[in-house]
Amino acid sequence: MPSDLPETPFVSHANQMVPSDGEGPSRLRRFRDSDLWWSFTHKPPALFSFAVLVLIVVAAFAAPLYEHTCQSGPWRICVRSSP
């Protein structure tokens, strides 16, 4: 049964034309094209909370890099030693 449509080496995938060699867009590309990513990047509270999360994680990993001295007693007081 002949078709009137021309043969093309491309197929439609997620509203994009990609080569029909079996490789579609990468997982990162599909995630960036998703509604979830759009909603996240267009809502200021989500972006602010992500920035706070990054700050907390960086501070947690950087904490062991600082030297400090601690005094013993009923209240444990730690002071950063001077360089």
C-alpha positions as CSV (number, residue, x, y, z in Angstrom):
1,M,0.0,0.0,0.0
2,P,1.9,3.1,-1.2
3,S,1.8,6.2,0.9
4,D,1.5,9.8,-0.4
5,L,3.8,11.0,2.5
6,P,7.5,11.3,1.7
7,E,9.9,9.0,3.5
8,T,11.9,10.9,6.2
9,P,14.8,9.9,8.4
10,F,13.2,11.7,11.3
11,V,10.5,10.8,13.8
12,S,8.5,13.0,16.1
13,H,9.5,12.6,19.8
14,A,8.2,14.9,22.6
15,N,7.3,17.7,20.1
16,Q,10.8,17.6,18.6
17,M,12.2,16.1,15.4
18,V,15.0,13.7,16.3
19,P,16.9,11.3,14.1
20,S,15.2,7.9,13.7
21,D,18.4,6.0,14.5
22,G,16.9,4.9,17.8
23,E,18.4,7.6,19.9
24,G,16.0,10.0,21.5
25,P,16.7,13.0,23.7
26,S,18.7,12.3,26.8
27,R,17.2,11.9,30.2
28,L,18.4,15.3,31.2
29,R,16.9,16.9,28.1
30,R,13.6,15.1,28.8
31,F,13.6,16.3,32.4
32,R,14.4,19.9,31.3
33,D,11.4,19.7,28.9
34,S,9.0,18.4,31.6
35,D,6.2,20.3,33.4
36,L,7.9,19.5,36.7
37,W,11.1,21.5,35.7
38,W,9.0,24.4,34.4
39,S,6.9,24.6,37.6
40,F,10.1,24.4,39.7
41,T,11.9,27.2,37.8
42,H,8.9,29.5,37.7
43,K,8.0,29.5,41.4
44,P,10.1,31.8,43.6
45,P,9.5,29.9,46.9
46,A,10.8,26.7,45.3
47,L,13.9,28.5,44.0
48,F,14.5,30.1,47.4
49,S,14.1,26.8,49.3
50,F,16.6,25.2,46.9
51,A,19.1,28.0,47.5
52,V,18.7,27.5,51.3
53,L,19.2,23.8,50.8
54,V,22.4,24.3,48.8
55,L,23.7,26.7,51.5
56,I,23.1,24.2,54.3
57,V,24.8,21.4,52.4
58,V,27.8,23.5,51.6
59,A,28.1,24.7,55.2
60,A,27.8,21.1,56.4
61,F,30.6,19.9,54.2
62,A,32.8,23.0,55.0
63,A,32.3,22.7,58.8
64,P,35.2,20.2,59.4
65,L,37.6,22.5,57.5
66,Y,37.6,25.1,60.4
67,E,39.8,24.4,63.4
68,H,38.4,25.2,66.7
69,T,39.2,24.8,70.4
70,C,36.6,23.8,73.0
71,Q,36.6,24.5,76.7
72,S,35.2,21.8,79.0
73,G,32.8,22.6,81.7
74,P,29.0,22.6,82.3
75,W,28.7,24.7,79.1
76,R,30.8,23.5,76.1
77,I,32.1,26.7,74.5
78,C,33.9,26.3,71.2
79,V,35.9,29.2,69.7
80,R,37.7,29.2,66.4
81,S,41.4,29.5,66.9
82,S,43.2,32.4,65.3
83,P,45.5,31.8,62.3
